[in-house]
Amino acid sequence: MKPSSNVATLIEHYFTERLIRQRNVSGNTIASYRDTFRLLFMFAMARLHKLPSALALSDLDAPFISAFLEDLEANRGAGVRTRNLRLTAIRSFFRFASFEEPAYSAHIQRVLAIPSKRHDKRQVDFLTRPEIEAILAAPDRTTWLGRRDYSLLLLAVQTGLRVSELTSLDRDAIHLGRGAHVRCVGKGRKERCTPLTTHARTALQAWTKEPSRHGATVLFPNVHGGRLSADSVQSLLAKYAQVAGAICPSLASKRVTPHVLRHTAAMELLQAGVDCSVIALWLGHESIETTQAYLHAHIALKEAALAKLKPYERGKPIRYRPSDRLLAFLDAL
């Protein structure tokens, strides 16, 4: 076995050279890809009875990778989205291997040809304006925690920042002068600025005048001055959603998460007539196709489009009859 065709050597170069040094990917991407290959190598030990360091590239052929993906779903309870995410990591590695090991080109192409599975795409969940107002009214703003939580939730629902972007904000990320905005670094290390409404600007001006805890530079610190975790934000949001449910009963049937606040910000923009391409820039989406999911969820837009259609003339319904046995077979599928 050539040293370079040894999987251990290729994996080391892939993570250190391609992902970290050349592409400078985020820590989240590194962790996700690392977990994929841990699972793959554990599967290889059980199936091939080989230690990961002894694997050759030829061991990881298309049937083996397909068996691994099937095992994820059948025995580990992974959903289709998770299965496709693991396949994305594997494809990325094999594209790297195609340049390192051109002699394995046919072998690699067969792995790259493994398709992603299609899956049902859920309609995005979002909050209505009365639901938003009920949640924002829930924090007790006579306390430091209540004022922090109110400011955090208001910023989240107005800007649509991801929870990781919210928790990573420092005080200097907020510009409250003319052209008030918040600056963050999002997915793919892309920096973007999101404008603030007058209401959000006023609330943040009041919040930033609060004495910092333990000299913290974090915009929304915990009681010790450190950064809030994603779980902490989820927990405080769930608490306020439950309180708000007494005022707004429709919240009882909804699972309110930080990402739902992000969807809500997008839907507010869409209802205000903002173009999808602008919303994509606002949210930091890689592709406008991601943003178009909000169009599918916006029933009012669909109803407005339906109202513009000319009604069909009424007449006797005609039953379609296929003209050929093969066509009849296809129609019956």
C-alpha positions as CSV (number, residue, x, y, z in Angstrom):
1,M,0.0,0.0,0.0
2,K,1.4,3.4,-0.9
3,P,1.6,5.7,2.1
4,S,-0.6,8.2,0.5
5,S,-3.3,5.6,-0.2
6,N,-3.5,4.9,3.5
7,V,-6.7,6.4,4.8
8,A,-5.1,7.6,8.0
9,T,-2.6,9.7,6.0
10,L,-5.2,11.1,3.8
11,I,-7.6,11.9,6.7
12,E,-4.8,13.8,8.5
13,H,-3.9,15.8,5.4
14,Y,-7.6,16.4,4.7
15,F,-8.3,17.9,8.1
16,T,-5.1,19.8,8.7
17,E,-4.3,21.0,5.1
18,R,-7.7,21.2,3.3
19,L,-10.2,22.1,6.0
20,I,-8.1,24.0,8.5
21,R,-5.2,25.6,6.6
22,Q,-6.6,26.1,3.1
23,R,-10.3,26.5,3.7
24,N,-10.2,27.8,7.3
25,V,-13.6,26.3,8.1
26,S,-15.5,26.9,11.3
27,G,-15.1,24.8,14.4
28,N,-18.6,23.5,14.0
29,T,-17.8,22.1,10.6
30,I,-14.6,20.5,11.9
31,A,-16.6,18.9,14.7
32,S,-19.4,17.6,12.4
33,Y,-16.9,16.1,9.9
34,R,-14.9,14.6,12.7
35,D,-17.9,12.9,14.1
36,T,-18.8,11.5,10.6
37,F,-15.4,9.8,10.3
38,R,-15.5,8.5,13.8
39,L,-18.7,6.7,13.0
40,L,-17.4,5.5,9.7
41,F,-14.3,4.0,11.2
42,M,-16.2,2.3,14.0
43,F,-18.4,0.8,11.3
44,A,-15.3,-0.3,9.4
45,M,-13.9,-2.0,12.5
46,A,-17.1,-4.0,13.0
47,R,-17.6,-4.8,9.3
48,L,-14.0,-5.2,8.0
49,H,-12.3,-6.1,11.3
50,K,-9.6,-3.5,10.5
51,L,-8.2,-0.8,12.7
52,P,-8.8,2.7,11.2
53,S,-5.0,3.2,10.9
54,A,-4.8,0.1,8.7
55,L,-7.6,1.0,6.2
56,A,-6.7,1.6,2.6
57,L,-8.7,3.8,0.3
58,S,-9.8,0.7,-1.7
59,D,-11.6,-0.5,1.5
60,L,-13.9,2.5,1.4
61,D,-15.7,1.6,-1.8
62,A,-19.2,2.6,-2.9
63,P,-20.9,-0.5,-1.6
64,F,-19.2,-0.1,1.8
65,I,-20.2,3.6,2.1
66,S,-23.7,2.8,1.1
67,A,-23.8,0.1,3.8
68,F,-22.6,2.6,6.3
69,L,-25.3,5.1,5.4
70,E,-27.9,2.4,5.6
71,D,-26.6,1.4,9.1
72,L,-26.9,5.0,10.3
73,E,-30.6,4.9,9.5
74,A,-31.4,1.3,10.5
75,N,-29.3,0.9,13.6
76,R,-28.5,4.4,14.9
77,G,-31.9,5.9,14.2
78,A,-30.5,8.7,12.1
79,G,-33.0,10.7,10.0
80,V,-32.6,11.4,6.3
81,R,-31.2,14.9,6.9
82,T,-28.5,13.4,9.2
83,R,-27.7,10.7,6.7
84,N,-27.3,13.3,4.0
85,L,-25.1,15.4,6.2
86,R,-22.8,12.5,6.8
87,L,-22.7,11.9,3.1
88,T,-21.7,15.5,2.5
89,A,-18.6,15.1,4.7
90,I,-17.7,11.8,3.0
91,R,-18.0,13.4,-0.5
92,S,-15.8,16.3,0.6
93,F,-13.1,13.9,1.7
94,F,-13.3,11.9,-1.5
95,R,-13.1,15.1,-3.6
96,F,-9.9,15.9,-1.8
97,A,-8.6,12.3,-2.3
98,S,-9.3,12.5,-6.1
99,F,-6.4,15.1,-6.3
100,E,-4.2,13.2,-3.9
101,E,-4.8,9.8,-5.5
102,P,-5.6,10.1,-9.2
103,A,-5.0,6.4,-9.7
104,Y,-8.2,5.8,-7.7
105,S,-10.3,8.1,-9.9
106,A,-12.8,5.5,-10.9
107,H,-13.2,4.2,-7.4
108,I,-13.7,7.7,-6.1
109,Q,-16.2,8.7,-8.7
110,R,-18.4,5.7,-7.8
111,V,-18.4,7.0,-4.2
112,L,-19.2,10.5,-5.3
113,A,-22.1,9.2,-7.4
114,I,-23.9,8.0,-4.3
115,P,-27.0,10.2,-4.2
116,S,-28.5,12.1,-1.3
117,K,-31.9,10.9,-0.2
118,R,-34.9,13.0,-0.9
119,H,-37.0,13.9,2.2
120,D,-40.2,15.7,3.1
121,K,-39.4,19.4,3.7
122,R,-41.3,20.7,6.6
123,Q,-43.0,24.1,6.3
124,V,-41.1,26.7,8.4
125,D,-42.6,27.6,11.8
126,F,-42.9,31.3,12.7
127,L,-44.8,33.5,15.2
128,T,-47.5,36.0,14.6
129,R,-47.3,39.6,15.7
130,P,-49.5,39.0,18.8
131,E,-47.4,36.0,19.8
132,I,-44.1,38.0,19.4
133,E,-45.5,40.9,21.6
134,A,-46.7,38.4,24.2
135,I,-43.2,36.9,24.5
136,L,-41.5,40.3,24.6
137,A,-43.9,41.3,27.4
138,A,-43.0,38.3,29.5
139,P,-39.5,39.2,31.0
140,D,-39.6,41.2,34.3
141,R,-37.8,44.3,33.3
142,T,-37.4,45.5,36.9
143,T,-34.6,43.0,37.2
144,W,-31.2,42.8,35.5
145,L,-31.9,39.4,34.0
146,G,-35.3,40.5,32.7
147,R,-33.8,43.5,31.0
148,R,-31.1,41.4,29.5
149,D,-33.5,38.8,28.2
150,Y,-35.9,41.4,26.8
151,S,-33.0,43.1,24.9
152,L,-31.8,39.7,23.6
153,L,-35.2,38.5,22.4
154,L,-36.0,41.8,20.8
155,L,-32.7,41.8,18.9
156,A,-33.3,38.2,17.9
157,V,-36.7,38.7,16.5
158,Q,-35.9,41.9,14.7
159,T,-32.6,40.9,13.1
160,G,-33.1,37.1,12.6
161,L,-29.6,36.4,13.9
162,R,-28.7,32.7,14.6
163,V,-28.4,31.8,18.2
164,S,-24.7,31.2,17.8
165,E,-24.4,34.7,16.3
166,L,-26.4,36.3,19.2
167,T,-24.3,34.6,21.9
168,S,-21.0,35.6,20.2
169,L,-21.8,39.3,20.1
170,D,-19.6,41.7,22.1
171,R,-20.7,45.2,23.0
172,D,-18.6,46.7,20.2
173,A,-20.6,44.8,17.6
174,I,-23.5,47.2,18.2
175,H,-23.4,50.6,16.5
176,L,-26.1,52.9,17.9
177,G,-25.3,56.1,16.1
178,R,-26.7,57.2,12.7
179,G,-27.4,54.1,10.6
180,A,-27.7,51.9,13.8
181,H,-26.8,48.3,13.1
182,V,-25.4,45.1,14.5
183,R,-22.3,43.4,13.0
184,C,-21.8,39.7,13.3
185,V,-19.7,36.9,11.8
186,G,-22.1,34.1,10.6
187,K,-21.9,30.8,8.8
188,G,-18.9,30.3,6.6
189,R,-17.1,33.1,8.5
190,K,-19.1,35.7,6.5
191,E,-19.4,39.1,8.2
192,R,-22.6,41.0,7.7
193,C,-24.3,44.1,9.1
194,T,-28.0,44.1,10.0
195,P,-29.8,47.4,10.5
196,L,-31.7,48.1,13.7
197,T,-35.2,49.5,14.1
198,T,-35.7,52.6,16.2
199,H,-37.4,50.4,18.9
200,A,-34.4,48.0,19.0
201,R,-31.9,50.9,19.0
202,T,-33.6,52.5,22.0
203,A,-33.8,49.2,23.9
204,L,-30.1,48.5,23.2
205,Q,-29.0,52.0,24.2
206,A,-30.7,51.5,27.6
207,W,-29.2,48.0,27.9
208,T,-25.6,49.0,27.1
209,K,-25.8,51.7,29.8
210,E,-26.2,48.8,32.4
211,P,-23.0,48.2,34.4
212,S,-21.1,45.2,32.9
213,R,-20.9,42.1,35.0
214,H,-17.3,41.4,36.1
215,G,-16.0,43.7,33.4
216,A,-17.5,41.5,30.7
217,T,-17.3,42.8,27.1
218,V,-20.1,40.3,26.1
219,L,-23.3,42.0,24.9
220,F,-25.6,39.5,26.7
221,P,-23.5,37.9,29.5
222,N,-24.6,35.3,32.1
223,V,-24.5,36.3,35.7
224,H,-20.8,35.5,35.9
225,G,-19.9,37.7,32.9
226,G,-19.4,34.8,30.5
227,R,-21.1,34.0,27.3
228,L,-24.6,32.4,27.3
229,S,-24.8,29.0,25.8
230,A,-27.3,28.0,23.1
231,D,-29.0,25.8,25.6
232,S,-29.4,28.8,28.0
233,V,-31.0,30.9,25.3
234,Q,-33.3,28.0,24.4
235,S,-34.2,27.6,28.1
236,L,-35.0,31.3,28.8
237,L,-37.1,31.5,25.6
238,A,-39.1,28.4,26.5
239,K,-39.7,29.9,30.0
240,Y,-41.0,33.2,28.5
241,A,-43.1,31.4,25.8
242,Q,-44.8,29.4,28.6
243,V,-45.6,32.6,30.5
244,A,-46.8,34.3,27.4
245,G,-49.1,31.4,26.7
246,A,-51.4,32.6,29.4
247,I,-51.9,35.8,27.4
248,C,-51.7,34.4,23.9
249,P,-53.2,30.8,23.9
250,S,-52.0,30.1,20.4
251,L,-48.4,29.7,21.7
252,A,-49.4,26.6,23.6
253,S,-49.5,24.6,20.3
254,K,-46.1,25.9,19.1
255,R,-42.6,24.8,20.0
256,V,-40.8,28.2,20.2
257,T,-37.1,28.0,19.6
258,P,-34.4,30.6,18.8
259,H,-34.6,29.4,15.2
260,V,-38.3,30.1,15.1
261,L,-37.5,33.7,16.0
262,R,-35.2,33.7,13.0
263,H,-38.0,32.4,10.8
264,T,-40.3,35.0,12.3
265,A,-37.9,37.9,11.4
266,A,-37.9,36.6,7.8
267,M,-41.7,36.4,7.6
268,E,-42.0,39.9,9.0
269,L,-39.8,41.1,6.2
270,L,-41.7,39.1,3.6
271,Q,-45.0,40.5,4.8
272,A,-43.6,44.0,4.6
273,G,-43.0,43.4,0.9
274,V,-39.2,42.9,1.1
275,D,-37.7,41.0,-1.9
276,C,-36.4,37.5,-1.2
277,S,-32.9,38.4,-2.4
278,V,-32.7,41.1,0.2
279,I,-34.0,38.8,2.9
280,A,-31.3,36.3,1.9
281,L,-28.6,38.9,2.4
282,W,-30.3,40.0,5.7
283,L,-30.2,36.4,7.1
284,G,-26.8,35.5,5.7
285,H,-28.2,32.7,3.5
286,E,-25.7,31.1,1.1
287,S,-28.4,30.7,-1.6
288,I,-31.7,32.4,-2.3
289,E,-33.2,29.0,-2.6
290,T,-33.0,28.7,1.2
291,T,-35.0,31.9,1.6
292,Q,-37.7,30.8,-0.8
293,A,-38.9,28.3,1.8
294,Y,-40.6,31.3,3.5
295,L,-42.6,31.9,0.3
296,H,-44.1,28.4,0.7
297,A,-45.1,29.2,4.3
298,H,-46.7,32.5,3.5
299,I,-50.4,31.6,2.9
300,A,-51.4,35.2,2.5
301,L,-49.2,35.6,-0.6
302,K,-50.6,32.4,-2.1
303,E,-54.2,33.7,-1.5
304,A,-53.3,37.0,-3.1
305,A,-51.9,35.1,-6.1
306,L,-55.1,32.9,-6.3
307,A,-57.3,36.0,-6.3
308,K,-55.6,37.3,-9.4
309,L,-56.5,34.1,-11.4
310,K,-59.4,34.1,-13.8
311,P,-61.9,31.5,-12.7
312,Y,-62.5,28.5,-14.9
313,E,-65.7,28.5,-16.9
314,R,-68.2,26.0,-15.5
315,G,-69.0,23.0,-17.7
316,K,-69.6,19.3,-17.6
317,P,-66.6,17.6,-16.1
318,I,-64.9,15.2,-18.6
319,R,-63.2,12.1,-17.3
320,Y,-59.7,11.5,-18.7
321,R,-59.3,8.1,-20.4
322,P,-55.7,7.1,-21.4
323,S,-55.4,6.1,-25.1
324,D,-52.9,3.3,-24.5
325,R,-52.3,0.4,-22.1
326,L,-48.8,1.6,-21.3
327,L,-50.1,5.1,-20.6
328,A,-52.7,3.6,-18.3
329,F,-50.0,1.7,-16.5
330,L,-48.0,4.9,-16.0
331,D,-51.0,6.8,-14.8
332,A,-51.7,4.1,-12.2
333,L,-48.3,4.4,-10.6
